[in-house]
Amino acid sequence: MKILALESSCDETAAAVVENGRTVLSSVVATQIEEHKRFGGVVPEIASRMHTESICAVTEQALADADCTLSQIDAIAVTYAPGLIGALLVGVNYAKGLSLGSGKPLVPVHHLRAHIAANYITHPDLEPPFLCLVVSGGNTLLVLVRDYTDFEVLGRTRDDAAGEALDKAARALGLSYPGGVHLDRVAQSGDPKAYAFPHPHVDGSPLDFSFSGLKTAVLNTIHTAENRRQTVSVPDVGASFLHAVVDALENNTRTALLMHPEMHKLVLAGGVSANSVLRERIFNLAKQMHVQLYLPELSLCGDNAAMVGAQGYYEYLAGKRGTMSLNACASMPIEENV
Ligand code: KG4
């Protein structure tokens, strides 16, 4: 079964053709990074306009690369939540038009489910159930993936997402957007013990995360130094902050594995799963805990439509369909089955 998948939840316009949820026949991503860079972050209005400009060409390219026409496609999958509402609406409305015009079924896909499904492409043998740490720009979650469309959230961030905190710290350190990527590079030459940032935990909820206090601590360190006309070592602050964030991610994942000894597989997902420190620490954790580790390939960590096609296949098999009244949602729990 061939699915044409569309993704426009943030600053990447993407289209892909995916066969049976696992084989990527084509994947095209038009990134807007250069456009948003000069503002230091994503400008939602610009993102929506750029999606509108790119979506036709990106979709045509994906079909051409897969050597097929719309008539050879069996279903159209689209990210409908969560994300920037104006950006999501571009993909959703375009997909609705394609579905109406072609008569092909429309399959709405949750963006975080799609990030998890990136692993089905990288690891053709991976099947639920497994424990998944989802770390993206807007979300940080520990999830039990009971089945392809059955999720139980064990822990979530109470405030900022890890990616968001990394981006804000990077910006304060003068690194360009998207900050997490540059922080990863700069931190490699820094001393992670140079600054003692707090190690946050949420009382009574050992699997929940909180990154806003840690983010404030790094911003205060930078601003205090600026006020005193002192210079901070960007690599040292970056490395200390990154390691504090990764400590929290690693600790909660360890606790989740201890609380769920029936889970023998650990999966990492989301844009921050490209981070070199996180990958190494989760690799070592999986070894210590004797669980099988699955990491998404680097090209599938960030937003793309191949992962939407992978999850779309399983949503299709579960009977999920979108009608012409399908709407985009800026926020939606991963567990929700609409
Ligand atoms: O999953 P994603 O592409 O967007 C959402 O769906 O939210 O994640 C984007 C986030 C940004 O915060 C970006 O800075 C971060 O992923 N990111 C990284 C790295 N690559 C991307 N953070 C740390 N290290 C990286 N190598």
Residues whose N, C-alpha, C, O or C-beta is under 5 A from the ligand:
A	BS01	KG4	V135 S136 G137 G138 G163 E164 D167 P178 G179 G180 V181 D184 G270 G271 V272 A274 N275 S276 C301 G302 D303
